[in-house]
């Protein structure tokens, strides 16, 4: 899935992206490290991978989708989009 980098904090290696519908979605250091990046600038197009569900019964992040897809979406990988 594609998105646009919105925020990035190099100290924590976490930030957020904007999905193409304008929905912000946060990512953590684990997702950033999985993509092999060293830096991310706002406005860069990125490729993300997500998983839907809950962690330890606690819901985190924005709710996206409907029905079975209506769970919490968590980014598991952030990397640059290449053409």
Secondary structure, DSSP 8 states (H G I E B T S, - for coil): -EEEEEEEETTTTEEEEEETTS-EEEE-HHHHHHTT-S---TT-EEEEEEEES-BTTB--S-B-SSGGG-SBEEEEEEEE---
